[in-house]
Amino acid sequence: MELLTASIITIGDELLIGQVIDTNSAWMAQQLNLAGITLSRRVAVGDEWNAIWTALDQELNKADIVLLTGGLGPTADDITKPLLCEYFGGKLVMNAEVLAHVTRLFEQVYKRPMIERNIRQAEVPDLAQVLHNAVGTAPGMWFEKNNKIVISLPGVPHEMKGLMTNEVIPRLLSHFQPPVILHRTLLTAGIGESFLAERIHSFETNLPASIRLAYLPNYGMVRLRLSASGYEKEKIRQQIDEQFAVLQELVADVLVTNKDESMDQVVANLLLQRGETLGTAESCTGGYIAQLITSASGSSRYFKGSIVSYANQVKTDLLNVPESVLNTVGAVSEETVVQMAKTALQSLKTEYVIATSGIMGPGGGTEEKPTGTVWIAVGNASEIMAKKLQFRFDRRRNIELTATNALNLLRIFIISRGNGKTNSH
């Protein structure tokens, strides 16, 4: 079966110098995959005519569909539209529908007069099919050449997403009728990627040719994803489900979830199932665990709040950590995180708690407590358990690893106290 392939070209000097992180292509890749279209390449180029032209030439030689984002604004460095006009031939023409839309936006939404630059946003190549941008002034454009499709979209994320959802994906599905692509994903913890690969080597070797296995390691966890594609959806689903069941058995002792979920989502679901709540007392993570949890809509149903006690004085004043403890064993200690957890439980009135204290780096470490030393406490009113961990990365990654491990420790605690024994990986 020949796969339908796509390439994405992101345009902008800001992407090349790291001033702006490219989140567009990651989101677009997900949407294309859901539609049965395989992304073969992602390319970033600056606001430079020859670079864009060359990238377009190269990607059209390799993919069925090329999507470009960026360079459709009203300023001098926005050159995508005139470049595409020259690339495909033809000329720029004023589109009456786009002009009417831009005029309405300025009158009713922006509430300011248009200038010539804004009016020129309604000019499009006469060989392009216009894709209506409901929330912005730059329309998308659809070109066809030699059985290939080129699609140009704004770089503004919410405008691009609206066009992809409402215009691009429906048109691609109608034009190509691509195959179905199915994935099944599980999450493991407490086992390294290489050890996991050794364990399931025989399984991986004997997978049907139509099914692929991917390892996706991240912060002490490894996702395993099975993928399959074809035109007979139910047949593909049955094949991938059979193999996924075998895979689950092989990793049962280190399995966190058999869904494509993050650790914070797993903990959230546990709390929701039990109708219970969580609070955090954070020192070294600075509220990062709370941020992870509250990034989900509806998190107020299971998360009550966080006490960020970065300074020792705050640990004493708000979390009742005795000065004698801080002066003897220090803030990064079992005694400190246990007391932080106990007081937070009482203050926040939750069923469960997480507390963290550590040295995230790059400085602050000692021979006794080197950089990356972390104490984590989790528990409930009946029991608080604490664990010491040692990380060896930069500050940002140490914080993220602490948060992930804290959530996993809480997950293990909830399951073991709620349903008997569980694996303590």
NUFILO-191938 format. One record per residue (C-alpha): residue number from 1; z, y, x. Coordinates in nm, 3 decimals. Example, Ala and Ser with C-alpha at 12.3 -4.5 7.8 and 13.67 -1.06 7.14 Angstrom:
# residues 2
+-----+---------+---------+---------+
: num :       Z :       Y :       X :
+-----+---------+---------+---------+
:   1 :   0.780 :  -0.450 :   1.230 :
:   2 :   0.714 :  -0.106 :   1.367 :
+-----+---------+---------+---------+
***
This chain:
# residues 425
+-----+---------+---------+---------+
: num :       Z :       Y :       X :
+-----+---------+---------+---------+
:   1 :   0.000 :   0.000 :   0.000 :
:   2 :  -0.103 :   0.338 :   0.141 :
:   3 :   0.174 :   0.594 :   0.117 :
:   4 :   0.114 :   0.949 :  -0.002 :
:   5 :   0.225 :   1.178 :   0.280 :
:   6 :   0.328 :   1.542 :   0.308 :
:   7 :   0.407 :   1.791 :   0.583 :
:   8 :   0.621 :   2.102 :   0.559 :
:   9 :   0.556 :   2.416 :   0.764 :
:  10 :   0.839 :   2.671 :   0.759 :
:  11 :   0.737 :   3.020 :   0.869 :
:  12 :   0.954 :   3.293 :   1.019 :
:  13 :   1.072 :   3.423 :   1.356 :
:  14 :   1.428 :   3.410 :   1.221 :
:  15 :   1.403 :   3.030 :   1.201 :
:  16 :   1.289 :   2.992 :   1.561 :
:  17 :   1.568 :   3.205 :   1.709 :
:  18 :   1.838 :   3.038 :   1.500 :
:  19 :   1.923 :   3.352 :   1.304 :
:  20 :   1.863 :   3.163 :   0.978 :
:  21 :   1.917 :   2.790 :   0.928 :
:  22 :   1.625 :   2.611 :   0.761 :
:  23 :   1.773 :   2.454 :   0.448 :
:  24 :   1.446 :   2.480 :   0.255 :
:  25 :   1.266 :   2.188 :   0.416 :
:  26 :   1.564 :   1.952 :   0.377 :
:  27 :   1.581 :   2.023 :   0.004 :
:  28 :   1.204 :   2.000 :  -0.034 :
:  29 :   1.201 :   1.666 :   0.148 :
:  30 :   1.452 :   1.528 :  -0.101 :
:  31 :   1.242 :   1.639 :  -0.397 :
:  32 :   0.923 :   1.498 :  -0.249 :
:  33 :   1.094 :   1.166 :  -0.182 :
:  34 :   1.219 :   1.146 :  -0.540 :
:  35 :   0.860 :   1.201 :  -0.652 :
:  36 :   0.734 :   0.912 :  -0.437 :
:  37 :   0.585 :   1.129 :  -0.163 :
:  38 :   0.674 :   1.050 :   0.199 :
:  39 :   0.743 :   1.344 :   0.429 :
:  40 :   0.576 :   1.270 :   0.763 :
:  41 :   0.652 :   1.590 :   0.957 :
:  42 :   0.845 :   1.917 :   0.947 :
:  43 :   0.717 :   2.205 :   1.162 :
:  44 :   0.864 :   2.551 :   1.218 :
:  45 :   0.648 :   2.840 :   1.342 :
:  46 :   0.701 :   3.212 :   1.389 :
:  47 :   0.534 :   3.503 :   1.212 :
:  48 :   0.227 :   3.472 :   1.434 :
:  49 :  -0.128 :   3.426 :   1.304 :
:  50 :  -0.253 :   3.171 :   1.558 :
:  51 :   0.064 :   2.963 :   1.538 :
:  52 :   0.043 :   2.933 :   1.159 :
:  53 :  -0.332 :   2.863 :   1.167 :
:  54 :  -0.294 :   2.592 :   1.433 :
:  55 :  -0.004 :   2.428 :   1.252 :
:  56 :  -0.203 :   2.422 :   0.928 :
:  57 :  -0.501 :   2.264 :   1.105 :
:  58 :  -0.284 :   1.997 :   1.264 :
:  59 :  -0.090 :   1.906 :   0.952 :
:  60 :  -0.400 :   1.885 :   0.733 :
:  61 :  -0.535 :   1.626 :   0.976 :
:  62 :  -0.225 :   1.411 :   0.928 :
:  63 :  -0.101 :   1.453 :   0.570 :
:  64 :  -0.234 :   1.454 :   0.216 :
:  65 :  -0.022 :   1.753 :   0.118 :
:  66 :   0.091 :   2.050 :   0.327 :
:  67 :   0.362 :   2.280 :   0.197 :
:  68 :   0.432 :   2.618 :   0.358 :
:  69 :   0.737 :   2.835 :   0.296 :
:  70 :   0.782 :   3.195 :   0.401 :
:  71 :   0.566 :   3.491 :   0.488 :
:  72 :   0.489 :   3.599 :   0.130 :
:  73 :   0.697 :   3.917 :   0.121 :
:  74 :   0.582 :   4.281 :   0.115 :
:  75 :   0.637 :   4.370 :   0.483 :
:  76 :   0.400 :   4.375 :   0.780 :
:  77 :   0.527 :   4.049 :   0.928 :
:  78 :   0.450 :   3.861 :   0.603 :
:  79 :   0.104 :   3.732 :   0.689 :
:  80 :   0.082 :   3.397 :   0.509 :
:  81 :  -0.122 :   3.524 :   0.215 :
:  82 :  -0.403 :   3.698 :   0.409 :
:  83 :  -0.412 :   3.406 :   0.653 :
:  84 :  -0.461 :   3.152 :   0.375 :
:  85 :  -0.725 :   3.374 :   0.219 :
:  86 :  -0.922 :   3.369 :   0.545 :
:  87 :  -0.852 :   3.001 :   0.609 :
:  88 :  -0.998 :   2.890 :   0.277 :
:  89 :  -1.253 :   3.170 :   0.242 :
:  90 :  -1.277 :   3.415 :  -0.046 :
:  91 :  -1.091 :   3.740 :  -0.088 :
:  92 :  -0.766 :   3.885 :  -0.216 :
:  93 :  -0.780 :   3.994 :  -0.581 :
:  94 :  -0.530 :   4.156 :  -0.812 :
:  95 :  -0.391 :   3.901 :  -1.059 :
:  96 :  -0.315 :   4.068 :  -1.392 :
:  97 :  -0.051 :   3.815 :  -1.499 :
:  98 :   0.136 :   3.840 :  -1.170 :
:  99 :   0.119 :   4.221 :  -1.180 :
: 100 :   0.261 :   4.225 :  -1.533 :
: 101 :   0.543 :   3.994 :  -1.422 :
: 102 :   0.626 :   4.205 :  -1.115 :
: 103 :   0.621 :   4.520 :  -1.328 :
: 104 :   0.866 :   4.364 :  -1.577 :
: 105 :   1.099 :   4.262 :  -1.294 :
: 106 :   1.115 :   4.616 :  -1.156 :
: 107 :   1.159 :   4.774 :  -1.498 :
: 108 :   1.407 :   4.532 :  -1.652 :
: 109 :   1.587 :   4.359 :  -1.364 :
: 110 :   1.570 :   4.573 :  -1.050 :
: 111 :   1.560 :   4.897 :  -1.254 :
: 112 :   1.376 :   5.097 :  -0.990 :
: 113 :   1.017 :   5.220 :  -0.951 :
: 114 :   0.753 :   5.010 :  -0.777 :
: 115 :   0.582 :   5.128 :  -0.461 :
: 116 :   0.241 :   5.021 :  -0.332 :
: 117 :   0.389 :   4.735 :  -0.130 :
: 118 :   0.538 :   4.585 :  -0.445 :
: 119 :   0.213 :   4.616 :  -0.634 :
: 120 :   0.032 :   4.428 :  -0.356 :
: 121 :   0.257 :   4.130 :  -0.424 :
: 122 :   0.029 :   4.063 :  -0.722 :
: 123 :  -0.275 :   4.016 :  -0.495 :
: 124 :  -0.370 :   3.651 :  -0.445 :
: 125 :  -0.665 :   3.468 :  -0.284 :
: 126 :  -0.935 :   3.417 :  -0.545 :
: 127 :  -0.966 :   3.048 :  -0.450 :
: 128 :  -0.597 :   2.978 :  -0.514 :
: 129 :  -0.435 :   2.851 :  -0.829 :
: 130 :  -0.137 :   3.078 :  -0.898 :
: 131 :   0.207 :   2.918 :  -0.935 :
: 132 :   0.432 :   3.136 :  -1.151 :
: 133 :   0.750 :   3.253 :  -0.977 :
: 134 :   0.985 :   3.327 :  -1.265 :
: 135 :   1.260 :   3.486 :  -1.054 :
: 136 :   1.073 :   3.673 :  -0.780 :
: 137 :   0.774 :   3.890 :  -0.701 :
: 138 :   0.585 :   3.651 :  -0.470 :
: 139 :   0.382 :   3.390 :  -0.659 :
: 140 :   0.325 :   3.044 :  -0.519 :
: 141 :  -0.031 :   2.936 :  -0.439 :
: 142 :  -0.212 :   2.601 :  -0.466 :
: 143 :  -0.528 :   2.529 :  -0.266 :
: 144 :  -0.749 :   2.219 :  -0.262 :
: 145 :  -0.981 :   2.128 :   0.025 :
: 146 :  -1.143 :   1.794 :   0.116 :
: 147 :  -0.908 :   1.602 :  -0.114 :
: 148 :  -0.608 :   1.767 :   0.052 :
: 149 :  -0.356 :   2.001 :  -0.111 :
: 150 :  -0.204 :   2.310 :   0.049 :
: 151 :   0.086 :   2.477 :  -0.131 :
: 152 :   0.237 :   2.810 :  -0.026 :
: 153 :   0.585 :   2.904 :  -0.149 :
: 154 :   0.829 :   3.192 :  -0.091 :
: 155 :   1.094 :   3.145 :   0.175 :
: 156 :   1.374 :   3.271 :  -0.052 :
: 157 :   1.559 :   2.946 :  -0.136 :
: 158 :   1.621 :   2.997 :  -0.508 :
: 159 :   1.261 :   3.113 :  -0.562 :
: 160 :   1.124 :   2.815 :  -0.369 :
: 161 :   1.344 :   2.572 :  -0.564 :
: 162 :   1.233 :   2.712 :  -0.898 :
: 163 :   0.867 :   2.678 :  -0.803 :
: 164 :   0.913 :   2.326 :  -0.665 :
: 165 :   1.092 :   2.210 :  -0.979 :
: 166 :   0.882 :   2.381 :  -1.244 :
: 167 :   0.536 :   2.396 :  -1.085 :
: 168 :   0.482 :   2.194 :  -0.768 :
: 169 :   0.636 :   1.855 :  -0.843 :
: 170 :   0.486 :   1.826 :  -1.195 :
: 171 :   0.140 :   1.917 :  -1.060 :
: 172 :   0.166 :   1.671 :  -0.771 :
: 173 :   0.271 :   1.388 :  -1.002 :
: 174 :  -0.021 :   1.465 :  -1.232 :
: 175 :  -0.271 :   1.498 :  -0.947 :
: 176 :  -0.180 :   1.196 :  -0.733 :
: 177 :   0.032 :   0.953 :  -0.942 :
: 178 :   0.232 :   0.851 :  -0.631 :
: 179 :   0.427 :   0.524 :  -0.591 :
: 180 :   0.793 :   0.489 :  -0.680 :
: 181 :   1.040 :   0.519 :  -0.391 :
: 182 :   1.387 :   0.370 :  -0.447 :
: 183 :   1.698 :   0.393 :  -0.230 :
: 184 :   2.037 :   0.223 :  -0.238 :
: 185 :   2.306 :   0.369 :  -0.013 :
: 186 :   2.658 :   0.267 :   0.080 :
: 187 :   2.921 :   0.430 :   0.301 :
: 188 :   3.137 :   0.257 :   0.562 :
: 189 :   3.431 :   0.382 :   0.768 :
: 190 :   3.629 :   0.249 :   1.061 :
: 191 :   3.343 :   0.075 :   1.241 :
: 192 :   3.096 :   0.222 :   1.490 :
: 193 :   2.722 :   0.220 :   1.440 :
: 194 :   2.656 :  -0.029 :   1.722 :
: 195 :   2.922 :  -0.275 :   1.598 :
: 196 :   2.786 :  -0.242 :   1.247 :
: 197 :   2.433 :  -0.310 :   1.370 :
: 198 :   2.554 :  -0.621 :   1.552 :
: 199 :   2.729 :  -0.748 :   1.241 :
: 200 :   2.426 :  -0.714 :   1.012 :
: 201 :   2.158 :  -0.793 :   1.272 :
: 202 :   2.052 :  -1.117 :   1.104 :
: 203 :   2.036 :  -0.948 :   0.764 :
: 204 :   1.823 :  -0.666 :   0.902 :
: 205 :   1.589 :  -0.905 :   1.082 :
: 206 :   1.527 :  -1.109 :   0.766 :
: 207 :   1.468 :  -0.818 :   0.528 :
: 208 :   1.141 :  -0.837 :   0.332 :
: 209 :   0.865 :  -0.625 :   0.485 :
: 210 :   0.873 :  -0.397 :   0.179 :
: 211 :   1.237 :  -0.293 :   0.240 :
: 212 :   1.362 :  -0.073 :   0.524 :
: 213 :   1.718 :  -0.028 :   0.650 :
: 214 :   1.841 :   0.302 :   0.795 :
: 215 :   2.167 :   0.381 :   0.978 :
: 216 :   2.304 :   0.730 :   0.913 :
: 217 :   2.619 :   0.788 :   1.126 :
: 218 :   2.831 :   1.098 :   1.075 :
: 219 :   3.193 :   1.187 :   1.159 :
: 220 :   3.335 :   0.839 :   1.202 :
: 221 :   3.145 :   0.698 :   0.906 :
: 222 :   2.810 :   0.524 :   0.876 :
: 223 :   2.582 :   0.526 :   0.574 :
: 224 :   2.352 :   0.230 :   0.530 :
: 225 :   2.043 :   0.298 :   0.321 :
: 226 :   1.790 :   0.049 :   0.190 :
: 227 :   1.451 :   0.195 :   0.089 :
: 228 :   1.152 :   0.041 :  -0.086 :
: 229 :   0.834 :   0.175 :  -0.244 :
: 230 :   0.558 :   0.052 :  -0.472 :
: 231 :   0.399 :   0.089 :  -0.813 :
: 232 :   0.596 :  -0.180 :  -1.000 :
: 233 :   0.928 :  -0.004 :  -1.046 :
: 234 :   1.128 :  -0.289 :  -1.200 :
: 235 :   1.007 :  -0.540 :  -0.943 :
: 236 :   1.103 :  -0.304 :  -0.660 :
: 237 :   1.441 :  -0.235 :  -0.820 :
: 238 :   1.516 :  -0.607 :  -0.848 :
: 239 :   1.421 :  -0.670 :  -0.484 :
: 240 :   1.628 :  -0.386 :  -0.345 :
: 241 :   1.928 :  -0.468 :  -0.568 :
: 242 :   1.929 :  -0.828 :  -0.444 :
: 243 :   1.932 :  -0.721 :  -0.080 :
: 244 :   2.189 :  -0.449 :  -0.146 :
: 245 :   2.428 :  -0.705 :  -0.295 :
: 246 :   2.401 :  -0.914 :   0.024 :
: 247 :   2.459 :  -0.606 :   0.240 :
: 248 :   2.772 :  -0.511 :   0.044 :
: 249 :   2.922 :  -0.854 :   0.107 :
: 250 :   2.857 :  -0.825 :   0.479 :
: 251 :   3.044 :  -0.493 :   0.507 :
: 252 :   3.302 :  -0.545 :   0.233 :
: 253 :   3.602 :  -0.492 :   0.463 :
: 254 :   3.478 :  -0.151 :   0.580 :
: 255 :   3.313 :  -0.037 :   0.256 :
: 256 :   3.413 :   0.304 :   0.121 :
: 257 :   3.165 :   0.329 :  -0.166 :
: 258 :   2.846 :   0.159 :  -0.278 :
: 259 :   2.701 :   0.489 :  -0.397 :
: 260 :   2.541 :   0.780 :  -0.214 :
: 261 :   2.863 :   0.983 :  -0.213 :
: 262 :   3.052 :   1.189 :   0.041 :
: 263 :   3.415 :   1.114 :   0.123 :
: 264 :   3.540 :   1.409 :  -0.081 :
: 265 :   3.341 :   1.285 :  -0.380 :
: 266 :   3.497 :   0.940 :  -0.343 :
: 267 :   3.847 :   1.090 :  -0.343 :
: 268 :   3.760 :   1.314 :  -0.637 :
: 269 :   3.646 :   1.015 :  -0.841 :
: 270 :   3.965 :   0.824 :  -0.760 :
: 271 :   4.177 :   1.115 :  -0.879 :
: 272 :   3.971 :   1.163 :  -1.193 :
: 273 :   3.993 :   0.795 :  -1.283 :
: 274 :   4.371 :   0.814 :  -1.259 :
: 275 :   4.414 :   1.155 :  -1.415 :
: 276 :   4.605 :   1.265 :  -1.104 :
: 277 :   4.600 :   1.575 :  -0.885 :
: 278 :   4.593 :   1.674 :  -0.519 :
: 279 :   4.712 :   1.964 :  -0.309 :
: 280 :   4.683 :   2.038 :   0.062 :
: 281 :   4.895 :   2.199 :   0.333 :
: 282 :   4.659 :   2.286 :   0.616 :
: 283 :   4.721 :   2.426 :   0.959 :
: 284 :   4.448 :   2.326 :   1.205 :
: 285 :   4.184 :   2.276 :   0.934 :
: 286 :   4.244 :   2.627 :   0.799 :
: 287 :   4.160 :   2.544 :   0.437 :
: 288 :   3.849 :   2.342 :   0.521 :
: 289 :   3.968 :   2.037 :   0.325 :
: 290 :   4.028 :   2.256 :   0.022 :
: 291 :   3.683 :   2.408 :   0.065 :
: 292 :   3.521 :   2.063 :   0.070 :
: 293 :   3.701 :   1.961 :  -0.247 :
: 294 :   3.641 :   2.283 :  -0.440 :
: 295 :   3.271 :   2.290 :  -0.356 :
: 296 :   3.229 :   2.045 :  -0.646 :
: 297 :   3.204 :   2.181 :  -0.999 :
: 298 :   3.502 :   2.080 :  -1.211 :
: 299 :   3.735 :   2.028 :  -0.914 :
: 300 :   4.012 :   2.217 :  -1.095 :
: 301 :   4.068 :   1.898 :  -1.295 :
: 302 :   4.212 :   1.723 :  -0.989 :
: 303 :   4.280 :   1.990 :  -0.725 :
: 304 :   4.559 :   2.243 :  -0.769 :
: 305 :   4.556 :   2.442 :  -0.448 :
: 306 :   4.621 :   2.473 :  -0.077 :
: 307 :   4.881 :   2.634 :   0.146 :
: 308 :   4.715 :   2.740 :   0.472 :
: 309 :   5.002 :   2.765 :   0.718 :
: 310 :   4.826 :   2.847 :   1.041 :
: 311 :   5.113 :   3.037 :   1.203 :
: 312 :   5.446 :   2.868 :   1.273 :
: 313 :   5.630 :   3.138 :   1.081 :
: 314 :   5.434 :   3.048 :   0.769 :
: 315 :   5.518 :   2.681 :   0.820 :
: 316 :   5.883 :   2.781 :   0.821 :
: 317 :   5.872 :   3.038 :   0.539 :
: 318 :   5.643 :   2.858 :   0.293 :
: 319 :   5.669 :   2.491 :   0.387 :
: 320 :   6.032 :   2.469 :   0.503 :
: 321 :   5.951 :   2.330 :   0.847 :
: 322 :   6.276 :   2.391 :   1.041 :
: 323 :   6.254 :   2.615 :   1.345 :
: 324 :   6.446 :   2.348 :   1.532 :
: 325 :   6.158 :   2.103 :   1.472 :
: 326 :   5.900 :   2.355 :   1.587 :
: 327 :   6.105 :   2.438 :   1.898 :
: 328 :   6.161 :   2.075 :   1.997 :
: 329 :   5.870 :   1.850 :   1.894 :
: 330 :   5.632 :   2.133 :   1.808 :
: 331 :   5.392 :   2.218 :   1.527 :
: 332 :   5.162 :   1.929 :   1.618 :
: 333 :   5.399 :   1.647 :   1.538 :
: 334 :   5.479 :   1.382 :   1.281 :
: 335 :   5.795 :   1.563 :   1.174 :
: 336 :   5.604 :   1.885 :   1.105 :
: 337 :   5.324 :   1.736 :   0.895 :
: 338 :   5.566 :   1.519 :   0.697 :
: 339 :   5.775 :   1.824 :   0.606 :
: 340 :   5.460 :   2.024 :   0.525 :
: 341 :   5.351 :   1.746 :   0.291 :
: 342 :   5.688 :   1.713 :   0.118 :
: 343 :   5.720 :   2.085 :   0.047 :
: 344 :   5.357 :   2.121 :  -0.065 :
: 345 :   5.407 :   1.836 :  -0.315 :
: 346 :   5.700 :   2.022 :  -0.468 :
: 347 :   5.542 :   2.368 :  -0.457 :
: 348 :   5.199 :   2.268 :  -0.590 :
: 349 :   5.337 :   2.007 :  -0.832 :
: 350 :   5.071 :   1.745 :  -0.758 :
: 351 :   5.072 :   1.365 :  -0.747 :
: 352 :   4.920 :   1.352 :  -0.397 :
: 353 :   4.916 :   1.569 :  -0.087 :
: 354 :   4.735 :   1.603 :   0.246 :
: 355 :   4.887 :   1.790 :   0.542 :
: 356 :   4.724 :   1.861 :   0.879 :
: 357 :   4.834 :   2.010 :   1.210 :
: 358 :   4.652 :   1.985 :   1.540 :
: 359 :   4.492 :   2.145 :   1.845 :
: 360 :   4.125 :   2.201 :   1.771 :
: 361 :   4.029 :   2.364 :   2.101 :
: 362 :   3.878 :   2.472 :   2.318 :
: 363 :   4.214 :   2.590 :   2.453 :
: 364 :   4.574 :   2.521 :   2.360 :
: 365 :   4.602 :   2.165 :   2.485 :
: 366 :   4.866 :   2.031 :   2.724 :
: 367 :   4.903 :   1.709 :   2.923 :
: 368 :   5.131 :   1.573 :   2.651 :
: 369 :   4.916 :   1.703 :   2.365 :
: 370 :   4.557 :   1.746 :   2.484 :
: 371 :   4.292 :   1.934 :   2.291 :
: 372 :   4.185 :   1.729 :   1.991 :
: 373 :   4.533 :   1.596 :   1.912 :
: 374 :   4.585 :   1.586 :   1.536 :
: 375 :   4.860 :   1.473 :   1.301 :
: 376 :   4.770 :   1.400 :   0.940 :
: 377 :   5.011 :   1.320 :   0.658 :
: 378 :   4.918 :   1.191 :   0.313 :
: 379 :   5.133 :   1.067 :   0.031 :
: 380 :   5.309 :   1.113 :  -0.299 :
: 381 :   5.664 :   1.172 :  -0.418 :
: 382 :   5.763 :   0.816 :  -0.326 :
: 383 :   5.618 :   0.793 :   0.022 :
: 384 :   5.464 :   1.007 :   0.293 :
: 385 :   5.266 :   0.833 :   0.569 :
: 386 :   5.156 :   1.007 :   0.887 :
: 387 :   4.899 :   0.920 :   1.152 :
: 388 :   4.812 :   1.064 :   1.491 :
: 389 :   4.445 :   1.092 :   1.590 :
: 390 :   4.272 :   1.208 :   1.906 :
: 391 :   3.930 :   1.374 :   1.900 :
: 392 :   3.720 :   1.490 :   2.195 :
: 393 :   3.459 :   1.723 :   2.056 :
: 394 :   3.415 :   2.098 :   2.007 :
: 395 :   3.631 :   2.297 :   1.771 :
: 396 :   3.399 :   2.281 :   1.471 :
: 397 :   3.345 :   1.908 :   1.491 :
: 398 :   3.716 :   1.842 :   1.550 :
: 399 :   3.794 :   2.030 :   1.229 :
: 400 :   3.531 :   1.837 :   1.034 :
: 401 :   3.649 :   1.503 :   1.173 :
: 402 :   4.007 :   1.588 :   1.083 :
: 403 :   3.907 :   1.669 :   0.726 :
: 404 :   3.702 :   1.350 :   0.685 :
: 405 :   3.976 :   1.131 :   0.829 :
: 406 :   4.241 :   1.300 :   0.617 :
: 407 :   4.042 :   1.234 :   0.300 :
: 408 :   3.985 :   0.873 :   0.404 :
: 409 :   4.356 :   0.822 :   0.473 :
: 410 :   4.432 :   0.958 :   0.127 :
: 411 :   4.170 :   0.726 :  -0.024 :
: 412 :   4.333 :   0.426 :   0.141 :
: 413 :   4.678 :   0.543 :   0.032 :
: 414 :   4.574 :   0.588 :  -0.332 :
: 415 :   4.403 :   0.248 :  -0.353 :
: 416 :   4.679 :   0.057 :  -0.173 :
: 417 :   4.956 :   0.213 :  -0.381 :
: 418 :   4.759 :   0.192 :  -0.706 :
: 419 :   4.596 :  -0.151 :  -0.690 :
: 420 :   4.779 :  -0.349 :  -0.427 :
: 421 :   4.656 :  -0.398 :  -0.073 :
: 422 :   4.340 :  -0.246 :   0.064 :
: 423 :   4.167 :  -0.241 :   0.398 :
: 424 :   4.318 :   0.020 :   0.630 :
: 425 :   3.996 :   0.097 :   0.819 :
+-----+---------+---------+---------+
***
